[in-house]
C-alpha cells in the first residue's frame, strides 16, 4: 500500500528517472514487469510509487532503444511471463546515466547550500 | 520505433495483452497471499495497474507512424464516401481527367521540344553559327568557305567547327533511281556532334583530300529502307550521280539531324559525304556563300561569350576584306534554339492556355465539393462532437479532393498518351524530332505534380470553409442560413466569377488567333495557287555537263508534259515560291558608281523557262515577257519584280536600264525588258524580296523545279509525268512532288495547329464555365425556394421570379466579364508575336467575346430560372 505523503512517479518530467530505475533493477538480474514494479517500490522504502500502468510503455521504449531485451520464461508460480534483461548497451547507458544523476544531485545540493553527495548523510 | 515493429503491431499488441494478463495474475495472487478476498484482490490488482486498454493503446501508438495511420484512415473513408455518391464522383473525375490529361499532353510536347536534351548527343554545347547582315535585315545567312576557314582558324571558343551543305544527288544501281538528300560535311563533323556510327566508322581526318573522299555514311532510315538493313553494307559501293562511292558507316536510329533553315533539299539528310573544296573556294572573289556551320563550345564557355568572340572575329574579317565582308557579323545560335526556337512562343501560350483550363476545372470541382460539404454538415458536426479538431476535418476533406485528383489524374495520364500521339500525328511535318515526343518519366512526374496541385487547389477552399463552420454547432436543424452556408455561397459565387473571367481570357486569345490566321490565309501570294503541281529534277553533272544538254532535257520534258491531257500550262523555275531557299546576290545598275560586292544592292535571282509567268499566273506590270529567241541563246535580258523597281529605281522607269548581276565569273550587263508583280516567295507573312528573273540559257542550272498548271487534281497527273521523264532518261529520278496548295498549307501548318488547339481549349473553358454557372444558379434557386414561395404568395408574378434569377446570373456574369477583360488586356499582349495584322487589344474582338459569354451565361441560367418560375408557393412555404 502506498505510504502517506509519498510522491507518485509519473509524467515525462521524471520519465528519464524511471528508465534509470528500471535499468538499475535489471542490472541486479532478470525480472518480469510485475517484479520490477515491486522491486522499485521496495528498494526505495516505499517512497517511489511507480504507476504500474506507465511501467509497460517505459519497458517498451527501453526495448525499442536496445537497452533491454525480452524473452518469455516461467515465473515463480509456474506461469508464463515476459522476462527482461539488461543488454551490454543498456549497461553502458546505465553507467552514464547514473553518473549524470549524481552530477545533478550534487549541483542541486550546492544551490540549496547543503554539502554534496551521500557521504554527507 | 522501427519499421519491423510497425508492420507487426498487432502481434506485439497480443503479446502485450498476455503480458498484462500475467501481471494481473501475479498481483492478484500476491494480494490473496496478503489476506484479501479473491474479488478484492482482483479489483485492487486492476486498480494498481491502471487501464489496460489505455496501456495497450499507448504502446500500440508508440509502434505506429502517426501521420501514416491517419492518412490511411482518411483515404479509406474518402473512398467510401466517393463510392456512395457515384454521380458526383464520375463528374468530378471526368472534369479532372480532362484538365490533367490536356496539360500532360501539351507538357510532353513542350518538354520534348524545349526542355529535354536531344537524344543523340549532349546538345547543350552545340551551336549553329550563321552569318548576319544587320543592315539588310538578314539575321541568319549561309557562310562562304573563306570566312569558314578563317573562323575555324581564329576562334577561341569552340573545341571544333564543321561545315555542312546539302544537295540532291541521284542514287542509281540500287532498285529504282532515287533522288536522295546528301549532306557534305567537314571530316570532323561527326566528332563535333559527338555521334558515333552504329556500324563502321565516321570520316577520317583526311577524308576531304582528293582520292580519299569517295566515301559515304548512310543514315539509319536509308540503310533500312533502301538497303534492307544489310549487315555487310560497310565497304560496299553505291552509285551517286554516276560516281561510285564506298559506304563506310551507318548512323544510329536516334540520329535525327536536320537543320531546316537554308536546306537546299528541304529533306532530312539521307547520306553524308566529305566536303571537298575546289581551289577557288579559298578566293573570296570566286566563291559565294553556301555553307552552314555547326560548332561545339569549349567546356566552360557560355553562348554570350562565344557570340561576342565570334563578332570580334567577324569584325576583323570585315576590316580585312571590306569588298566582300563589310557589314557582315556572325550569329551564334544554340542548337536547341535553332531546332525549336520558332515554336517556343506558340507552345508556351498553349501551355498557359491549358493551365487556365485546368484552373477552371478545379474551380468547378471546388464548387461541387462546397455544395456537397454543405450537405455533410451533420456528419462533420458529429465528428467535431466526438473530438475531431478543425485541422483533422480539414485534412479529411482535403484528402478526399486529392483522392479525386489522383483518380482523375490517372485517367488523365492515360488519355494523355493517346492525345500526345494524336498531337504528334497532326503536327508531324513541322515538329522537329517528333520521335522524342511521348510519355516518359519526366512527363509522368509532371502529371503527378499537377494532380496533387489540382486536388489541393480544388479542395482547399471547401475544406477551410466546412471545417470552420463545423466549430459553430450545426447540429440543430435549420442551418441553411448559418454563417457556414452563407460563406459557402459567397465562395461558390466567387469561384464562378473567376471561372468566367478565365474563360473570357481564353476565348479572347482564341478569337484573336483565329482572326489572325484567316487574315494570313487571305494574303495574296502573287500567283494562282490552285491546280498547280511542282516537282524537282536534278540532272547529274556527269551526264549533263553542257548547257545544251540540260536545255535539251528540260525543253524536251516540258514539251512532253504540255502534250499530256489535263495539262494547261507547264514551265520550270530554279526556285519556285514556297519551295525553300533560292539564290541571292548583289547587283549594280549601269550608270551608278561601281561599288565592291558588300555594298551592292541585293536581289534574289531566278532562272525560268518559257511560259513561266503565264503558268504561275504572275501578272505583267510593264514592258514585256521573254521571247522565244531569248530562250534559245544568251541574250542578256532580265525581268525584275515590282519591289526591285520600287526599292532601287525610286519611281524612275526601269525599262531599258541595265543591271550587272554578280552571279557568274564574268558578269555582263543585262537589259530590263519587263516588270512583273511581286510574289510571296518564302511565306504568306514573310517579306517580299527583290527578284531578278533570267531566261534559262543565261544561267543553265542542272537542277530545276517543274511547275504544271492542271485542269483537275494536280497529283493525279504524276504517273503520266513520271512516264514522260522515264521516256527521256530512264535513270533520272524526280523528287519533292507537291501540289502548290500543299506547300502553302504546310507553310501555315504551325499557325493552323496552334489556332485549332487554342480554339479547342477555349471551347472547353466555355463549356466548363457554363457548367459552373448552371451549378451555382441551380443550387441558389434550390436554396431560395422558400423565399420564392413567399414572394409568390405575396403577389410576385412568374416573370418577376424569372427576373430575380436572371438578374443574379447577370450580376455574376458581368463581374466575371469585368475581371476577365482586365486580365485579357494584360495577357493577350503575350501572344502579340503570333498575331498577323491583328492588334492584341482589338476592341471588336473583345466586344464580340463579351457578348458571347454573357449570352452563354444567361442561357446557363435558363433552366434554373424556369425551375424557379414553376415553384408552387404552397409547397415552398411548407418546405423547410
Interface residues (C-beta under 8 A of the other chain):
Chain A: X32 X33 X34 X51 X52 X53 X54 X56 X57 X60 X61 X64 X75 X77 X79 X80 X81 X82
Chain B: X1 X2 X5 X15 X16 X18 X19 X20 X22 X23 X25 X26 X27 X29 X48 X49 X50 X51 X54 X55 X58 X59 X62
